[in-house]
Amino acid sequence: MLIIMTIYASLKTAMRLVIYLVLGGLVMLVRHRNRKKSRREMDEQTKKFVAKTKTDENGKYPWE
């Protein structure tokens, strides 16, 4: 009986570990994709902002 309980506990721990690893991998993958997507969107918005901003007579932007 003790051996069966030990095997059951190890299987339960192994299954939990596999589930955590799979879920953790999915979370990391989704975060990586979203970070790249956010970065790309920010770059596009920055290009639009710079295109609309007027420069002074020296060709400098107001924040330079």
Secondary structure, 3 states (H helix, E strand, C coil): CHHHHHHHHHHHHHHHHHHHHHHHHHHHHHHHHHHHHHHHHHHHHHHHHHHHCCCCCCCCCCCC
